[in-house]
Each structure stands twice: as C-alpha cells, then as structure tokens.
Amino acid sequence: MLNDLWENHRGKLLGTGVGFFLGLLYLIVGFWDMLIFAFILFIGYYMGKKLDRGEKPVQLDHLWQWLSERWKMFR
C-alpha cells in the first residue's frame, strides 16, 4: 500500500511532508499558529499535486502577468 502511494502520489507526499516540516517549525516558533500551519501545509500539497501532473510547481510568467494586470489601476 505504501509503495502504491509512493508511485502514484510522490509529489503530493513530498510536498505535504515539506509543508508539514516547515509548518511545524513555524508552529514551534509561534504567532498565528494553526492558520499559518494550515496554509503552509496547503501550499506544499498544491505544489506536490502540480508535480504529480507533470506541471511546473511555480509558473512565474503567469504570476507576473497576474500582478501586472492587478497593478495597472495604480499607474
């Protein structure tokens, strides 16, 4: 069962593990404990899910385009 999980969902498992580790570090340090912990865990899962699909975990060109469109109203 664990091998099946590792073979089919490797990115999600790794992303969630890294997110859990980073979230646990932040939880020990403090400040908005559970909210930040859940957010970091979600980001790790989301990036792992993208890796499982064969996509780039962070697409900077889409992020840049989104930010440019949002900040046009302030120009």
Beta strands, then each sheet from edge to edge (+ up, - down):
end
